[in-house]
Amino acid sequence: MGRMLPLLALGLLMAGFCPAVLSDPKSTLDKKNPNQEEQDQGTHVDFRLASNNMDFAFSLYKQLTRKAPGKNVIFSPLSISTALAFLSLGARNSTLMEILQGLKFSLTQTSEAEIHQSFQHLLSTLNQSSDELQLSVGNAMFVKEQLNLLDRFTEDAKSLYGAEAFATDFQDSEAAKKLINDYVQNGTRGKIRDLIKDLDQQTMMVLVNYIFFKAKWKTPFDPSDTFESRFYFSKRNWVKVPMMSLEDLATPYLRDEEMSCTVLELPYTANASALFILPDRDKMEEVEAMLLPKTLKRWRDSLKTRWIDELFLPKFSISGDYNLEDILPQLGIEEVFTSKADLSGITGARNLQVSQVTHKAVLDVAEEGTEASAATGVRIMLLSAREGPKTIVRFNKPFLMIIAQTDTPSILFMSKVTNPKQA
């Protein structure tokens, strides 16, 4: 049976000097609380948000893999984009434009108000808990006690991003780190520890976003069928891994000859699924180069339920720990890290800049889960598909994995498994 626990948190650390308090300017958001008609229109914008999220996810993925070739990658584009959109509430002028454009939004197509309202709607749909799916998202801001936030920023942060504000004494850096790290650790059920490692006394504010996800496979793996097997991370180099196995599985499948890869979707019992992309030997770089929203759409549109005679998937646990202040400028988000930053929407003063963006993620894939009640009926219906050569899918070399909800196609997590034994 199958369990998935990809979890993560992201912190944005802002450093600056103690600002003067100015008058509260008018919010850049047209309306803070949309009526029902506007919410319905916002649902339409959610799909645009999902497309932007995919574009941002693939752009960031390419930067992360370029920075650490041959390494595992695991991150949540949704967590990072949510934290940056939350930050953009306080950004103005070119700083604001850079953040939103870096997140792949076009303000000629989507207004700033629509962007925040679509995040608001998405966050409200993500928080849910059941036996089949546990999914929770949290935002918080840890604020220096002497820092006077504008009422408008505080109100928008609460109403749009559900962000709580915690007064924090950054002069006592150890106590401040413990306060922030305990919040993240509690929100991620203990999976993300020590998100924040360093805080200097100039820190004025820390923004945090976390996501916790746990789901069960619709078609479970049997632990007694797991065995030791080779996983080749290069032609001649391999490691022994516990390999889970399934026989006689009906699941969405695609053989993409054009891109030299196999695509397989494994649904969870709830409204989420994992998409696995298995490039042919020595074809990973070619597949990565073609990772675009239109590619993902083509794969999803082309997937057909197929009888898989044998499926082999490694049992693994990987983690990622990133400082994104060196990577986000490659996506055009630069000014917010410099003395030119305009974050005057937070306090009214233009004297804050972002000093650090920290992102941590953990992904566990194992056998636990629940059985699918329709399994027997599906098998009977598809017996005729077993004629001809067997279909065997063996994930014994580097592959990609994308986790998304089925009703909101934004990518929750994206990973590259180069070596399942690499922590």
Buried (B, 14 or more C-beta within 10 A) or exposed (E): BBBBBBBBBBBBBBBBEEBEEEEBEEBBBEEBEBEEEBBEEBEEBBEBBBBBBBBBBBBBBBBBBEEBEEBBBBBBBBBBBBBBBBBBBBBBBBBBBBBBBBBBBEEEEBBBBBBBBBBBBBBEBBEBEEEBBBBBBBBBBBBBEEBBBBEBBBBBBBBBBBBBBBEBEBEEBEEBBBBBBEBBBEBBEEBBEEBBEEBEEEBBBBBBBBBBBBBBBBBBBEEEEBEEBEBBBEEEEBBEBBBBBBEBBBBBBBEBEEBBBBBBBBBBBBBBBBBBBBBBEEBBEEBBEBBEBEBBEBBBEEBEBBBBBBBBBBBBEBBBBBEBBEBBBBBBBBBBBEEEBBBBBBBBBBBBBBBBBBBBBBBBBBBBBBEBEEBEEBBEEBEEBEEEEEBEBBBBBBBBBBBBBEEBBBBBBBBBBBBBBBE
